[in-house]
């Protein structure tokens, strides 16, 4: 016979682990008196902002309070965008040359060798207060 309590506990543990994997990548820094800073990193500025706001909303909603953003800062900290474009073009040229040598054809797709973005290209910092 299946033990209902053990089965339920196992399901809760597995679900929690799966949800933890989906959690946003925002770091919370409490300052006291319902004041916080949250720092979020992402591939895009929009995703980093959403992650930071989600964390702020989560913290304040747990206290049944509302978020009041007092300061916001967004910084691009990835590879210089101009350098990234030059590296992408150089990669396209090299791919085209090697593709043509190996296949004797021109089946090349520009942009296929663009440098990848990094999950910490954008950093968003929000200072907020939880209030009524």
Secondary structure in CASP SS format (residue, H / E / C, confidence):
PFRMAT SS
TARGET T0000
AUTHOR 0000-0000-0000
METHOD secondary structure of the structure
MODEL  1
X C 1.00
X C 1.00
X C 1.00
X H 1.00
X H 1.00
X H 1.00
X H 1.00
X H 1.00
X H 1.00
X H 1.00
X H 1.00
X H 1.00
X H 1.00
X H 1.00
X H 1.00
X H 1.00
X H 1.00
X H 1.00
X H 1.00
X H 1.00
X H 1.00
X H 1.00
X C 1.00
X C 1.00
X C 1.00
X E 1.00
X E 1.00
X E 1.00
X E 1.00
X E 1.00
X E 1.00
X E 1.00
X C 1.00
X C 1.00
X E 1.00
X E 1.00
X E 1.00
X E 1.00
X E 1.00
X E 1.00
X E 1.00
X E 1.00
X C 1.00
X C 1.00
X H 1.00
X H 1.00
X H 1.00
X H 1.00
X H 1.00
X H 1.00
X H 1.00
X H 1.00
X H 1.00
X H 1.00
X H 1.00
X H 1.00
X H 1.00
X H 1.00
X H 1.00
X H 1.00
X H 1.00
X H 1.00
X C 1.00
X C 1.00
X C 1.00
X E 1.00
X E 1.00
X E 1.00
X E 1.00
X E 1.00
X E 1.00
X E 1.00
X E 1.00
X E 1.00
X E 1.00
X E 1.00
X C 1.00
X C 1.00
X C 1.00
X C 1.00
X H 1.00
X H 1.00
X H 1.00
X H 1.00
X H 1.00
X H 1.00
X H 1.00
X H 1.00
X H 1.00
X H 1.00
X H 1.00
X H 1.00
X H 1.00
X H 1.00
X H 1.00
X H 1.00
X H 1.00
X H 1.00
X H 1.00
X H 1.00
X H 1.00
X H 1.00
X H 1.00
X C 1.00
X C 1.00
X C 1.00
X C 1.00
X C 1.00
X C 1.00
X C 1.00
X C 1.00
X C 1.00
X C 1.00
X C 1.00
X C 1.00
X C 1.00
X C 1.00
X C 1.00
X C 1.00
X C 1.00
X C 1.00
X E 1.00
X E 1.00
X E 1.00
X E 1.00
X E 1.00
X E 1.00
X E 1.00
X E 1.00
X E 1.00
X E 1.00
X C 1.00
END
